[in-house]
Each structure stands twice: as C-alpha cells, then as structure tokens.
C-alpha cells in the first residue's frame, strides 16, 4: 500500500483504470480518423488548417446553397440519456461577418424517446443578429416539460476570434435538471429545473444548421476544435478548451 501511495503521488497510479477517467470522448481533428465515432449529417464537414494557427487542424462546416441538403453541415454523437450528467467543451470560430446569421452552431439535442411527448432541439447555441449587432444566444426548448422556452444572450460575436465554451448539463425528469454555460471563462447561463422525461435521450451535435427546408444565398462557414465530453466526475478544467479557471 505504501508503494502504491508513493507511485500515485508521482502520477504513476497503476491501479486506476481508464474507465475511471472523467473524459469520455475527445475530438481534436488531428490524425488519420478525425471524425471517429461521429455521424455526418448534411454537407460533409472537412478538416483544414486553423486560420489562426496553420500548424493546428480544425473541423470546417459549410452550408452550400446548391448542396443536396443546403440546410445542414453537422456531425453527431449519440447520446446523453435522462438521468445522466455530462460536461462538454468546445471551441468555435466564425470567419466572415457578411455570411448568413441565425445559424445553429452547437446543439444538445434534438430529444428523442419519451413516446407521445414529442422531440425538439433541447439546447442550441446560435449565432444571430440583434439590432444589427452579432451576438451569441443560448436557446432552450424546455416547454415540452415546463411550458417555458427561453433565449438567453451570451455576449457579442467577434468575427475571426476563437470562442471557448463549456456546458454542464444534468438531464433530469425532476427539479434537479440543470444547464450551465460558460463562454471564454465567464459563466453566462445557469438554469435549473426539469428538462426531460423518463426515457429521453439527446445527441451532441455541432456544425451549421438553419432548419429543414431552408437555404442560404452564399456559403456560410464555421470552424470547430477541441471538442471534449466528460462524465459526472469531470470538472470545468477537464473539458475547458482554454484551460482557464471560471470567472464568477
């Protein structure tokens, strides 16, 4: 036991299994299989050089007006189930101020399961214009459980700059449900209450999505990097792309 304690203090714990890691999945878009375990939806995203750091590789999602599915260019990871607690981190970059806005960039959803109760996107990070200003918005489709949807502004959208996001979700059919959202180290949303029914599950999706049947007049681009999903043992620092401590 003394030997095990010493080796653990040295960071060499042989008796801790990989299953005890707080990180479940990670995508940095390097290597030969950058989209491992992900499903492609719509116009296939590609991997390109980071516009701010050519040595880094990132995911490029693009809406194309003449594509077979011009409303969507996303990847999808299944799934978070009712009763689970998850941490999600990601980086997002919008390159062009003249492109289409009111684009869904990141989704925890859409909900499936719970027969007879319907399924909609649960939480969505949107890029949109408000009074001619580009802003980030968190939209919540929670009326299916509590009769109240919401939209919370999450600060200005600065074109050509990476934004670091962290989401902490507890998917619950009781009042213990919760969604907390940080942007660039600052907490901007904290909502509690029921957000699911028993049997619900949702996907983690990122890319560009403007609603089925819609199209843009020009290509609309979004870049992503450092997507991390952690379990209930994770903490902010485990999934934060910028490794910053939260700002109260």
PyMOL commands that set and color helices and strands:
alter all, ss='L'
color gray80, all
select helices_A, chain A and resi 2-9+18-20+143-146+236-239
alter helices_A, ss='H'
color red, helices_A
select strands_A, chain A and resi 23-27+39-42+46-50+53-63+72-81+85-93+103-112+123-130+133-140+150-156+163-170+178-183+186-192+201-209+220-230
alter strands_A, ss='S'
color yellow, strands_A
deselect
rebuild
show_as cartoon
